[in-house]
Amino acid sequence: MAVLELTNISKHFGAIQAVNDVSLAIEPGQVVGLMGDNGAGKSTLVKMIAGNFPPSHGTMRMDDRELILHKPAEARQHGIEIVHQDLALCNNLTAAANVYLGRELRRGVGPFRILDYAAMYKRAGQLFAELKSETRPRDLVKQMSGGQRQAVAIARTMLSQAKIVLMDEPTAAISVRQVAEVLNLIRHLRDQGIAVVLISHRMPDVFDVADRVIVMRRGRKVADKQIASSSPEEVTGLITGAIEQAA
Amino acid sequence: MAVTLDQTIAQKQHTFLSRMFSSQTFWVVIAVILACVFLSFATDAFATSKNLYNITRNVTFVAIVALGMTFVIITGGIDLSVGSVLCLCSMVLAVTMHAGYSIEIGILASVVTALVIGGFNGVLIAYLGFPPFVVTLGMLSIARSLAMVASNNTVVFQFGPDHDKLLALGGGAWVFGIANPVLYMIILALITGFILRWTKFGRHIFAIGGNEHAATLTGVPVKQIKVAVYMISALSAGIAGIIQTGWLGAVTTNLGTGMELQVIAATVIGGANLAGGVGTAFGAIVGAALIEVIRNSLGLLGINAFWQGTFIGGAILLAVLFDRIRNFRRSD
């Protein structure tokens, strides 16, 4: 059963048709590469799933129930987690503080509740260990490498029982070694049965880690196929429009 | 022995000492202590109980407002209106009590005034996207003018039936001969420190100053918190105004003129960063103390008072210079 199913989703901003009649289904434990040129509608699609704005037409279903989102917090309650392109990290806070940002753990009773530093450090440390990332919960994010920063942003998605994680360009602007780290983090999420949507421009990353690739062009879905039955050449052709529609 | 992943993760990179030595606040404390030691030997008048009593009490008004300002500065904002708000709140208290109302009603009116002004600033900044500098600059002008309107630009020095209570509140020394304003400062500093370190609200304030966009994306109620910090800042100015009224025993409409700059200087000297994301309650107090010690010492050392601004300005630059040097080293 699909964890997330979009049916005939469209979005227009005034006269601009950003996403046009897109249907797709994402299975648990599957990594889906979402590719397309700038302005193809990838970000708009992801923002609808993230609850940033509602679709103009079409329906979203999650675990066979209709999904209506008014704001990002609701998406998170439904188990949809986003890793933003800029990672949304506060440099002046520790790794643990960033992981728990917006859902801090507290202890105490009634109105007398204080931050539970010990529990947050401990759990954040466990998450980094699970991710096999050498990231210390007490360190400031300011001092961290690109890979560690990714680990912090991804650890955030593991706090609650996420069903689907959307990652917006996670491998842009980081070093080769860090890209390998991030791809490992993605595999780790997949192994836990979490569906991952990887939005990327980087062909090698998608072909390395994804099970399926969806290509968008000018707001339409032009391909949706298993990685094994496609090739970088075909996907490039689909992105640029050299190939009109996937075979 | 191979280092396992778990050990790496559990490792603390900074010890308590290394953290202390790398903090600007620590070095400002050292500067204050050195200055005090030097002055005790260099002048006979410094280490007298009378002078120390004066210094501690003078520190408090700037320090209390600096505590509120710290919240605003951590979010990356600024509040230029505090001096005028202090004056307006003093005046509201004075006029209310002068009209024959009790001290409780006077204080209530004063606190409500502060919260309304802070809320007004905050709503314009958070919900309508006005730059904090402009909003609070406007309020600097408005609040002082309202104080003139409220008092018809006269000096108020008679506070009705509770006159003596008010003077005792600000001018007394109820515990161990420590001036009351100092006690209030210590209590407010402890509350501020607690909020910043131990509450979700405090954590979110730092998050907003570090990366407002990230805070929004992760579900931090950024707008509400911004309104709250400007209300806290105005409230701290209001509290300082109430205490100062009791201490001075009279209110004029030029009370707190130029105070905003001293307050901002105190927070910056104490280690807060105007770019946001950094600041402590202790730093605000220490910064205010350093400014007061400099002022006091110049007088005692017989240096012309015209030099005061130069020394205080120098202290601001020096404090920030330390911070820059540390950052240069880190970026190498």
Boltz contact constraints between the chains, C-beta under 6 A:
constraints:
  - contact:
      token1: [A, 73]
      token2: [B, 219]
      max_distance: 6.0
  - contact:
      token1: [A, 84]
      token2: [B, 217]
      max_distance: 6.0
  - contact:
      token1: [A, 88]
      token2: [B, 214]
      max_distance: 6.0
  - contact:
      token1: [A, 88]
      token2: [B, 217]
      max_distance: 6.0
  - contact:
      token1: [A, 89]
      token2: [B, 214]
      max_distance: 6.0
  - contact:
      token1: [A, 90]
      token2: [B, 207]
      max_distance: 6.0
  - contact:
      token1: [A, 90]
      token2: [B, 210]
      max_distance: 6.0
  - contact:
      token1: [A, 90]
      token2: [B, 211]
      max_distance: 6.0
  - contact:
      token1: [A, 90]
      token2: [B, 214]
      max_distance: 6.0
  - contact:
      token1: [A, 91]
      token2: [B, 210]
      max_distance: 6.0
  - contact:
      token1: [A, 92]
      token2: [B, 210]
      max_distance: 6.0
  - contact:
      token1: [A, 92]
      token2: [B, 277]
      max_distance: 6.0
  - contact:
      token1: [A, 93]
      token2: [B, 210]
      max_distance: 6.0
  - contact:
      token1: [A, 101]
      token2: [B, 207]
      max_distance: 6.0
  - contact:
      token1: [A, 101]
      token2: [B, 218]
      max_distance: 6.0
  - contact:
      token1: [A, 102]
      token2: [B, 218]
      max_distance: 6.0
  - contact:
      token1: [A, 102]
      token2: [B, 219]
      max_distance: 6.0
  - contact:
      token1: [A, 102]
      token2: [B, 220]
      max_distance: 6.0
  - contact:
      token1: [A, 104]
      token2: [B, 200]
      max_distance: 6.0
  - contact:
      token1: [A, 104]
      token2: [B, 203]
      max_distance: 6.0
  - contact:
      token1: [A, 114]
      token2: [B, 198]
      max_distance: 6.0
  - contact:
      token1: [A, 115]
      token2: [B, 198]
      max_distance: 6.0
  - contact:
      token1: [A, 125]
      token2: [B, 9]
      max_distance: 6.0
  - contact:
      token1: [A, 128]
      token2: [B, 9]
      max_distance: 6.0
  - contact:
      token1: [A, 129]
      token2: [B, 5]
      max_distance: 6.0
  - contact:
      token1: [A, 129]
      token2: [B, 6]
      max_distance: 6.0
  - contact:
      token1: [A, 129]
      token2: [B, 9]
      max_distance: 6.0
  - contact:
      token1: [A, 134]
      token2: [B, 8]
      max_distance: 6.0
  - contact:
      token1: [A, 136]
      token2: [B, 9]
      max_distance: 6.0
  - contact:
      token1: [A, 136]
      token2: [B, 11]
      max_distance: 6.0
  - contact:
      token1: [A, 138]
      token2: [B, 12]
      max_distance: 6.0
  - contact:
      token1: [A, 139]
      token2: [B, 13]
      max_distance: 6.0
